[in-house]
């Protein structure tokens, strides 16, 4: 009968689905101070490849002005090519 079929579909108390973990609340945004222009690329060590002067020099000068360090060749401390 239809009543028996619905009772067959019920889950036994032993097989309860595991509760989904609640997502952790995101931390409230702190007031962010703007980064000074000369520190935007702090920690970046870059190498240029495939650019010809004068554009190569312009890229290098702009990145240096933003706090990056330049290497003429790839070195173990290079972070960007």
N, C-alpha and C positions, 0 to 999 in steps of 0.2 A: 504494500500500500504506500501512498505518497508520504504518510507520516513516518513510516519506517525508513524510507530513503533519506529523509532529512536528518533523522537521528543517526544514520550511518555516517553522515558527513561531519558531524560534530567532532571536534578534536577532544581527545582525552585530556584530563587535567595535567597529565605527566608531560605532554608534548606542547607546552606553551611556547609560542615563538619568543625568541630572546628580544628584550626591549632594545630599541635602537638607541645608541648613545646620543645624548643631547649635544648639539653643537655648542662649543664653548663660546661665550659672548665675546665679541670683538672688543679689544681694549679701546677706551675712549680716545679720540684723536687729541693729541697734545697740541698746544699752540706751536706751530712750526716756524722757526725763525728762518728767514731767507739766507741762503748760503752766499757769502761774498763772491763776486765774480772771479776773483783771483784764486778761489779755492774750489770751484765747481768740479774740476778734474783732478783734485788732489788724490794721489794714490795711483794714477794712471801713468804707465810708462809705455810710450808708443813708438812705433817704427813706421816710416812711410815707405811705400813701395808702389811704383807705377805712376807716380806724379812727376811732372816735369816743372822746372822753374819757369816762371815765377810763382805758379800756383803752389808748388811744393813748399816754398818758403813762407807763403801766406798761411797755409794750413799749420805749419810748424809754429809760426809766431803766435797764431791765435790760440793754439792748444797750450803753448807755454804761458801765455798771458792768463789762461784759466787755471793754471796750477799744475799742469801735467809735466812730466819729464820726458825728454826726447832721447832716443838712441839712434845713431846712424845705421846700426846693424842690429839684428835680432840678438838678444841676450837672455839669459835665464830669468831675469827680473822683468822682462817685457810682458805687458798685459794686453796690448792692442796692436794690431797690424793695420 
